[in-house]
Every structure is written in structure tokens, then in C-alpha cells.
Amino acid sequence: MERAGYELVVVANRLPVDVTVDEEGGTSWKRSPGGLVTALQPVMQQADGAWVGWAGKPDLEHEPFDADGMHLVPVALSAEEIAQYYEGFSNDTLWPLCHDVISPPEFHRTWWEAYRRVNRRFAEAAAGQAAQGATVWVQDYQLQLVPAMLRSMRPDLRIGYFHHIPFPPLEIFSQLPWRRQVIEGLLGADLIGFQRPGDASNFIRVVRRLTDLTTRGSMVSVPTEHGHRGVRAAAFPISIDSSKFDALARTEAVKARAREIRHDLGDPKVLLLGVDRLDYTKGIRHRIKAFGELLEDKRLEVPEAALVQVASPSRENVEAYQQLREEVEILVGRINGEHGQIGSAAIYYMHHSYPPEEMAALYLAADVMLVTALRDGMNLVAKEFVAACTDDTGVLVLSEFAGAADELSGALLINPHDIEGMKDAIERAVRMDPREVRRRMRKLRRRVIEDDVTKWSQRFLSTLTAVPDQPSPPPAR
Ligand code: G6P
């Protein structure tokens, strides 16, 4: 019998909206944070599919609903599951493990148990939404066990998985006490996508070294009851809805707001901008330190130069994030105390998140964008900045440790650990000849407008469809 359901189901930890239920039972929602939602929202607005995910609040049992042109299927998490599966295993074990152990990962068996339990719930929810033979696209590190769980529940499905964050080298991944289970979970997919070729090769190496499975190039051969199944691991660098962002930045309202922002900041000669979730992977402290030293050295001066730092609140119950917030705020306070003047601060620090219109205006207003991540899967802020620079002005200073560095030639690449090098690059960006600024920005814009998120999803989904669904003989070792 044919099953009713969706031909395409996306499963992600978060829904694209965070839901709030008021006392009368009415619901309202606002957009969820992060790059995953930025990228997938436009894809799902065009597809006739379902998005399975958590609505951002504890114990929220809610029927599927439609919002912003998407069909959303909430998965409920208890407060304890949020603490153990989301804040714990996802964001205090896997996140630091995948980001060069910048903060030490914690390994707790109770967290792992919760991760397994919650992954099963997501797998069941996805299985309940998918039509016979449908495609299920599992997203990100919070759900690495879902592909294998789903395959055992629904062998008829075609299953893709995309890892939005870096995949660590073997030497780091091996620390994980449940490393085999995680690999087995991922190998339930037909196609495993990564941001950079280096992430895909880290994964293949992990499979070769930690399992007995055979690999050939980007293919892993997994035994099944009937023979073998091929799993492909490859890079699919993600992007944004570039033309939509470009169009937004061309609206009169956004242009007027950009002028207003500069005016309200006292019309500085040079406006520098940082936009991040407040996360220790983003190199916010390093960037602020470099800016502070440039002021100290009088290579930049207030009020001619100003830095706007938007740091949107993130994972506020995780200790490493609380500590980072303290450190950043102390640093900003110190630099403003030393270099600020009445009416003009050195750093305008905002611990808020803003809607896309305001972000587009900020990008358009800025002269120099600072993306100084210590490690980042892609960094879509860099691409948003480029898409918003419709007047071809603006210089992007970009960390070589962000996936975007592979694609965005035209940016000034930096190593954020090298404070002197970063200072030189910032100064170079500030003083760059306008012709060079334009030349670089045009190059960046061609790339970002061309390689948008629709292309990314089409590439991933067409590769997924092309993975042969018949069992194949094992490749020779
Ligand atoms: C990154 C991750 C996403 C995550 C986002 C926001 O972009 O790759 O999976 O959703 O950060 O983090 P949060 O913990 O708030 O979902």
C-alpha cells in the first residue's frame, strides 16, 4: 500500500522558527538563529516538503503547522532533554570536538543516552512524515544517529545527511567514547555532505581507521543483508539566497536605514563590522583585541573609526558561552573606557539578534567586515555581507579557518591567531584604494550571486538521487 506523506522531509534539531504559546493558547513565532536556518529556509519555502524539528522551548507539544510558506512538524523536548541532549552532548561535547577543541569537550554517559533517545524521536517523527520511497534530508551534528535509525525503520527511503560544521581530524574525533556509534549512525545515509573537501576526507579517514569497512575514493561500502550498499561522502559548500539578499539591500528602506546608521554613529570615516552568534569559535575576542591594539598604536583613531559588533545571544545555559560573554564584555568595556569619547564609542556592542532588513542595512553601511572565526564550517555572514554590498564597496577580512575562505577569493585572508597579521590586514582593508576595493568586491559578488543556496540544495539532492539504490558488489580494497 502506498503511504501518504511528503516526498521531501528535512529533519533538523531546530525548526526555522521558535514558537511561543501565550496564555490563551495562541502561537507566535520568530526566526531561529544560525546558518542552518538561513540556508535551508529558502530551500524549503520553494519545496513542497515538511520540516521536522524542535520549536525552541521545553515541553511544547504542538500539532504540525504552516509558517512562512513551510510545513513544520514540531518534536517536543523536555527541559531535561534540552539540558542533556542539546546543551550537553550537542553543544558541550560534539560542538567543541568538531571545532578544534577550542573549548574542552565534556564526555558524560547520561548526555550520550539522552542524545540516543532524542535522535530516535526525531527519526520516528521523520519516518511518520515521509511518503513511500521519499527523500529524507537529515541536518547537522545534533542528529548524527538519525540516518541509521531511520534506515532500519524505513528501508524504502532515500536518506541524505549534511554536516554544517567542520568534521574533525581522526586524532580529535577519536577522543569521543561513542565514536563507532556515531560513524555507524552517519553511514545509515546514502550521501553524507560536508562543507569542505577536507571535512569529507577527515570523515573517510575516520571510517578507514576506526571501522573494518572498505572505502574507495569518496565511497564507503556498507554490508547489508543482500550484499553491499554504497555511501558517498563529498563536499557541498553551502550558501545563502543571494539574489534575495541583494534585492533586500537595494530597497529604499534598507538604503535609508544604512545612511541613518552611519549618521547615528557620528558619520565615522571607517565603519568596521562584526556579526556573529556569541560563540567561542567566532574569534570575537581576537578581533576586538586587534582593533583595540590598532587604536592603542594610533593606526586607527576614534571617532574616525568605529567598530560595530553584533553578538547575538546563543546557548546561554552552556558555561563556556557564559564565560565568553563575560570576557567579551570586559574587553569591550576596557577599550571603550580607554579610547571612547563623549558621543563616540570605539566599539558599539550589541547583544541582540536583528531581522534581515536591519542586517542588510548594517552590511551596506559598513566599510570593512571582520569575519575572524577560529574554526567555522562555512560562515554565511561573510556571504550575506557580500550579497548586501550592492554598490561594490566594502572589504571582507576573512579567516582562513572558515569554510568560506575556500570560495571567497577577493577577501583579505587572515589567521586570527596571528594578532599582528590581523592588525595589518585590517589596516590594509581600511586604507585600500577604492579601485582595488571595487575589483575585489565584484569578484566576490560574482561568486556569491552565482553559487547560491538553491544550487547547493540541487547539487546535493541530485547527487543523492544518483547514488545507486541497488545493492552493489563490494569494491576491491
Ligand atoms: C550553527 C549550527 C546549527 C545551529 C546554529 C544555531 O549554525 O550548525 O545547527 O542551529 O548554529 O545554534 P543553536 O544551538 O541556537 O541551534
Residues whose N, C-alpha, C, O or C-beta is under 5 A from the ligand:
A	BS01	G6P	R14 P33 G34 G35 L36 D140 H164 I165
